[in-house]
Amino acid sequence: MRIVTLPGVFRPISDTWLLAGALRPLAPGACVLDACTGSGALAISAALAGAREVTAVDVSRRAVLTACINAWLNGVVVCTRRSDLFSRLPAQRYDVIVSNPPYVPDPSSDHLPARGPQRAWDAGRDGRIILDHLIAEAPRHLRPGGTLLVVHSEICGIEATLKALRAACLDPGVVARHRGPLGPLMRERSDHLRARGTLAPSQIEEDVVVIAGALPPADPPAGAMSAAGARAGPGP
Ligand SMILES: C[S@@+](CC[C@H](N)C(=O)[O-])C[C@H]1O[C@@H](n2cnc3c(N)ncnc32)[C@H](O)[C@@H]1O
C-alpha cells in the first residue's frame, strides 16, 4: 500500500497494521466504516480486502484530505468525510466499523485537545474518552450481525473495553495481540501511569490488542423456523 501523510497527520504504525490484519478475511461485499481514519490506511485495507463500500471519517480536515489522496494513490474508492466520530454521518449502518482511536492517557487533562497533532493520541487521563464514546455509539451504526473492531494498548484497560462492549450489547473478544516495548509517549508518561496503577513499577513493555464486539444477528421473523429447528423436527 502506498501511504503519504500531510504535516500533522498520524503516520500508520504497528497498531494500524495489527488492526488491518484483523480485518481480514472480510465478507465479500461488506460495507465498512473507518472511524478516526488518519491517513486512511485502514479504509484502504478494507477496500483492498473486497469491501463493497468504504467510508472514512476523521475530525481533522488534513486527515480527511490525506485519506482522499491515499485512496486515489491506491486506486480504491473511499468516501471521506470530516466528522467527530458518527456525528456527521448519514443514517446508515455498516457490517464492520474499524477504529484505531486516540488512546494515550494524558496526565494534564480530562478533556480532548481541541486542535493540533496531539488530537491523534491524547484521550483524557485514562485514555478512554474516544474509545468509550465509540463503543457506546457503535450499536446504532452496525447492521445486525455486524462487528466493531478497535485497537488499543493494555494501558488503557482491556477489561474496561470488554465491559463497555457488554454494556453496549456487543459480544466481546480479543482477536489479536502484540507485545512490544512501551511506545515513546507511554514511556514519557510512565510516572503518571504508575501513579494511576495502570503501569506496573518495573513494566517496560505493553500488549496492544485488537478487540471485537459483535452485534447479534437479527431475530428471525416470528413464526419462521430456523434451519436447525427444521432439521430437528418437532420435539417430544
Ligand atoms: C491514532 S490516529 C489513527 C489513524 C489511523 N486510523 C491509523 O491507524 O493509522 C487517531 C486519529 O483519530 C482522529 N480523531 C481524534 N478524535 C476524533 C474524533 N472525535 N472523531 C474522529 N476522528 C478523531 C485523529 O485526527 C487521528 O487521525
Ligand as a Chemical Component Dictionary entry (heavy atoms), coordinates in Angstrom:
data_LIG
# 
_chem_comp.id                   LIG 
_chem_comp.type                 NON-POLYMER 
_chem_comp.pdbx_formal_charge   0 
_chem_comp.three_letter_code    LIG 
# 
loop_
_chem_comp_atom.comp_id 
_chem_comp_atom.atom_id 
_chem_comp_atom.alt_atom_id 
_chem_comp_atom.type_symbol 
_chem_comp_atom.charge 
_chem_comp_atom.model_Cartn_x 
_chem_comp_atom.model_Cartn_y 
_chem_comp_atom.model_Cartn_z 
_chem_comp_atom.pdbx_ordinal 
LIG C1  C1  C 0  -4.172  7.118  16.393 1  
LIG S1  S1  S 1  -4.681  8.023  14.976 2  
LIG C2  C2  C 0  -5.117  6.655  13.903 3  
LIG C3  C3  C 0  -5.039  6.941  12.438 4  
LIG C4  C4  C 0  -5.227  5.736  11.525 5  
LIG N1  N1  N 0  -6.545  5.135  11.696 6  
LIG C5  C5  C 0  -4.165  4.684  11.731 7  
LIG O1  O1  O 0  -4.465  3.636  12.330 8  
LIG O2  O2  O -1 -3.022  4.881  11.304 9  
LIG C6  C6  C 0  -6.248  8.647  15.513 10 
LIG C7  C7  C 0  -6.987  9.549  14.537 11 
LIG O3  O3  O 0  -8.225  9.901  15.153 12 
LIG C8  C8  C 0  -8.582  11.216 14.785 13 
LIG N2  N2  N 0  -9.579  11.692 15.751 14 
LIG C9  C9  C 0  -9.369  12.148 17.002 15 
LIG N3  N3  N 0  -10.537 12.459 17.584 16 
LIG C10 C10 C 0  -11.521 12.158 16.691 17 
LIG C11 C11 C 0  -12.942 12.259 16.712 18 
LIG N4  N4  N 0  -13.596 12.714 17.780 19 
LIG N5  N5  N 0  -13.628 11.875 15.610 20 
LIG C12 C12 C 0  -12.966 11.419 14.504 21 
LIG N6  N6  N 0  -11.623 11.330 14.432 22 
LIG C13 C13 C 0  -10.905 11.672 15.510 23 
LIG C14 C14 C 0  -7.264  11.952 14.754 24 
LIG O4  O4  O 0  -7.355  13.132 13.979 25 
LIG C15 C15 C 0  -6.326  10.865 14.161 26 
LIG O5  O5  O 0  -6.272  10.999 12.766 27 
# 
loop_
_chem_comp_bond.comp_id 
_chem_comp_bond.atom_id_1 
_chem_comp_bond.atom_id_2 
_chem_comp_bond.value_order 
_chem_comp_bond.pdbx_ordinal 
LIG C1  S1  SING 1  
LIG S1  C2  SING 2  
LIG S1  C6  SING 3  
LIG C2  C3  SING 4  
LIG C3  C4  SING 5  
LIG C4  N1  SING 6  
LIG C4  C5  SING 7  
LIG C5  O1  DOUB 8  
LIG C5  O2  SING 9  
LIG C6  C7  SING 10 
LIG C7  O3  SING 11 
LIG C7  C15 SING 12 
LIG O3  C8  SING 13 
LIG C8  N2  SING 14 
LIG C8  C14 SING 15 
LIG N2  C9  SING 16 
LIG N2  C13 SING 17 
LIG C9  N3  DOUB 18 
LIG N3  C10 SING 19 
LIG C10 C11 SING 20 
LIG C10 C13 DOUB 21 
LIG C11 N4  SING 22 
LIG C11 N5  DOUB 23 
LIG N5  C12 SING 24 
LIG C12 N6  DOUB 25 
LIG N6  C13 SING 26 
LIG C14 O4  SING 27 
LIG C14 C15 SING 28 
LIG C15 O5  SING 29 
# 
